[in-house]
């Protein structure tokens, strides 16, 4: 399956979080277009995504994105957080989408025009004037996605972005994700969504507990979760 | 009131931000020396007409003045107790007029335009160590998060009511502040992820 060059490589990465060791010489190489991360809360999914984005640096070991050390160069990744309210920085949609473009050196008026174009391309024409606080959760998350895509990232890192959305919105965003050309790493509890990914990695306490096709890994993860629930019932 | 940008296109939206800010400054200065409450009341009527010209959703925002009412009442009564009810009426009319004028500008101007208009002024502050870009981001963030904080407080107050049956208490302030600080952390991380103050590798 590993034909393309890896877009993310972890080489003996160690990292402590909150004073407790999480990753201990973890090595991993990802080259599949869409990779899913599963695991219980606290298993290291979010931390792994943050390492790939360069938001966290390892205590030891190396992280490379597209062959470049993350330590030396901020990789061209787009990060989608779980809660859009922690991500949206501006009062109106247009400003939110234009922000990343301005940060990349575009002047404000071209960035605004470009933001309007990008919104229209995603079927959100005319949203630029809308106030962010009037949007629904799903619309907010969509704005986050569009704002991130506006910068043309090579890799999308998604940290359970759909967990608080209703079903129709979830399906809509899922459909949009299918048509994206970027490499995607997505942490999720949505077994259904991950089942169409190319590879799934199951993390447990910072270690890789399962790694392979969605069918095999998701089934194992689910049955383990069920076993935990059965144990709790009989106890 | 500060949070509500009116997401619509009105004639006031189309006037450049710089012009609106200058007009606001000029109007505020002009109103200050006026003592006659009747003139001020007339001015207030003009402002209300301006609100009405923007449509019913703009008029609806006037109800936000309610939270302001106790303060106005105190000002009015204090003036009255010193024997000058007319001065009280003037002070109240002047204050309401200035607040409403400022609201007219803030509800028809995006933060980006506002900051663009203020940039020349902010640049003058550069020798004092002020970074105009960071300052404008800070103002934007403040405006963006007012409704988020309000919703957070509301959620907490609701949870408190659901579990105690009583009205929200000052004891919610601690957890609210803790949550706010945690959120500030997450927003900082998101700024970082969006490449603020970082150059990203391209291609």
Interface residues (C-beta under 8 A of the other chain):
Chain A: X53 X55 X68 X73 X74 X75 X76 X77 X79 X81 X83 X85 X86 X87 X88 X89 X90 X91 X92 X94 X95 X98 X99 X100 X103 X104 X108 X112 X129 X130 X131 X132 X133 X134 X147 X148 X151 X154
Chain B: X3 X4 X5 X6 X7 X8 X9 X110 X111 X112 X116 X137 X140 X141 X143 X144 X147 X148 X151 X183 X186 X187 X189 X190 X191 X192 X193 X194 X195 X196 X198 X199 X200 X201 X202 X203
